[in-house]
Structure formats: C-alpha cells, structure tokens
C-alpha cells in the first residue's frame, strides 16, 4: 500500500477542553471526519501533490487515512504556538522524498515553516550525498540543494496561533495527508 497522492492542510482550534480544541483544528483543516493514523516521514516516489481542496474531496467519513502531522497546543494566554510540515522532493522520479514535522513555542509561522522545510531538505540531502555546511543559513543551503540538481522542490505549510487571552486551549495542526 503505497500512496500515489498527498495534500497539505492546516488548522487552528480554540476551546475550553484540550481535546475539543484539537477537534476544532481538525475541522478547520478539513480532516476531522477521518480516522487518522500517524506515520513517519517518507514521501513515496512519484507521489503527486494535490491542492488541499482537491484532496479533501477524496476523503470519506470513517476512512482510515495516513498522515504526517505536527500538533501543538497551549492554554497559556498570549503564548505563540506553531505546527509545520516541510516537504522535499528529489529530482529523480524513482527517488523518495521527505516530510518533516515541527512544533514550536514562540516562533512565527514563517520561522517554523522555514525550519520544517529546511529539516526535510536536509534529511533528503544527506541521503543523496549532497555536501553542505549545516551551519550556513537555510537560504544558502536551499541554493546549494537546488544547484545540485538532485532536489527539485521544497515547500512547507504552517499554522500558528496565540494562546487565548482567557486561558482556553488553542491547538495548531499542520498535516500531509496521503491518498491511497
């Protein structure tokens, strides 16, 4: 059972109960009606990226769906939380890629998203034998990865939120959802 397609989605939920806050985030992401099974972070060879809208249309209530998911929550007022998924696809059509999940406190959506994207690209680069200095900035490494001709695309999706001022639970999720 190898997924042929995937889509990225995100959501945020706020509620007095932690679990209900998570449910609200799943609803915003459009994946609440499925039984989600979290898997590790390999993007199968040839797995085609769909739009979130197109992918969600393919889901049926009660369906078992495999996801790589980042989740974070807080009930601390004004605390910044984020959840991000990074994607790195190789140029070789028969090669596999990587998905990474990152959950952070105090990071903007831009920073968390870039971190997740960097992480996925770095994991892929190490399997492809691309030489790089891990201490240089992500923007510079991104250029090295692309110039190698071995990594074709990288991207990310991130959801951030501030903790509710009244102490309600705020949950963020970002997910790569596989379609079999």
N, C-alpha and C positions, 0 to 999 in steps of 0.2 A: 504494500500500500504506500505509494509514493505520490505526494501532492503534485498536481500539474499547474495549479494556480494559487495565488495568495493575494490578500489585500491588507492594507494598513488602516487602522482605525484608532480613535482615541475618545476619551470622555472624562467628565468630572461629575461627581455626585456629592450632595450635601444633605445630611440627615442627622437626627439625634442619635440613631443607632448606627454603629460601625458597619454592620452587615448590610443594612438598608442603604447606607451611603455607597457601598460597593455596587449594590444592585442598580442604583441610580446612575452610576458611572457606566455600567454595562449597557444600560438603556440608551444613554447619550451616544455610546459607541455603536449601538445597533446590534449587539450580540447577546442580549440578555435572554433570548428565547432558546439558546443552545446549551447543551451540556459541554462545558469547556474542559479540555484535557491539555495541561501544560506540557510542552515538550522542550527539548534543548534547541540549540540554535543553528542547525544546518539548513540552508536553503537549497533544496534539491536541484540538480542540473535541469536546466530548461524550464524551471518553474516561472510562469508568466505572471507579472504583476497586473492586477485588475484595479479599477477605481473602487473606492470604498462602497459607493452606491451600487455598482455592478455586482460586487462580491456579496453584499448583504442580501441582494435579491435571490441569491442562490441558496440561502440558508432556510432550513425548515424547523419549526418548533420541535424541540426534543432531540434534535440531531446531535450526535457526538461530533465535536469539532476540535481539531488540534490547533493550539495557539502557542506562540511565544509571547508572553505577557509581562509587562512591567507594571507594578502596582505600588502605590504609596498612599499613606493617609495620615491625618493629624486631627486632633481636636484642640490643639493649642491655637488660640486666637492669633491671627496675622502671620503664622508660620508658613513660609513658602515651601510647597512640596511639588515634585515633578516626577513624571514617569515617561521614559523614552525608549523607542526601539530604533536601532540602527540597522541598515541594510548594506551589504557589499556583495556585488555580483561580479564573477570573473568574466573575462572576455571569451574564454573557451566555453563553447556551448555545452560541452560534456562535463565541465567542471562544476563543482558545488560552491555555493557562496555561504555567507554567514549572516546571521541575525544576532543582534546583541540587545540585552535589556539593561536599562539603567534606571535607578530610583534614587532620588536625591532630596536633600533638605537644603534650602537656602540658595538654590540655583535657578536662574531664569530658564524659560523654555528654550531659548536659543542656546544657552550654555549646555544644558542637559542633552538637547538634541544633537549638538555637535559632538559631545562626549560619546554618546551611543554610536554615532556614525563612525567616529574615529576608532572606537573599540572594534566594531565589526570589520572595518577595513584593515586594521592592524592584524586581527586574527587571520583574515584571508591572506594578507601579505606574507605572514610568516609561513603559511602552508605552501605558498607559491615561490618561496625563496627570494622575495624582493628585499634587497638590502636597504635599510633605512636606519636613521638615528632616532630612537624613541624619545629623545629629549627635545627634538625640534618641534615647533608649533604644528598643530593639525593642518593648517592651510598649506604649509610647506610639504608635509608628508603627503597630503592629498595630491599635490602636483607630482611628487615622485611616484606615487602609486599609479596615477593615470599615465604618466610618461613611460612607465614600464611596459605598457600595452597589455598587461595581464589582468588589470582590474578595469572593468568597463564603466560601472556605475556605483555610486554610493548615495545614500539618502537617509533621512530619518523622519520620524514623527514623534511629537512630544506634546504632552498635556501638563500644564502647571496650574496651580491654584494657591490662593492664600487661605489659611485656616480661618474659619468663620469667627467673626468678632464675638459671638455669643457662646462659643465653645462647642458648636455642632461638629460632627465628623465631616471632614472634606476628604474625598478619595479621588485620586487621579489614576487613570489607566491608559496604557498605550499597548496595542497588540498587533502582531502579524497573524492573520487568520488564514489557515490553509484550507483550500478547497480540493477535495479528492476527486 
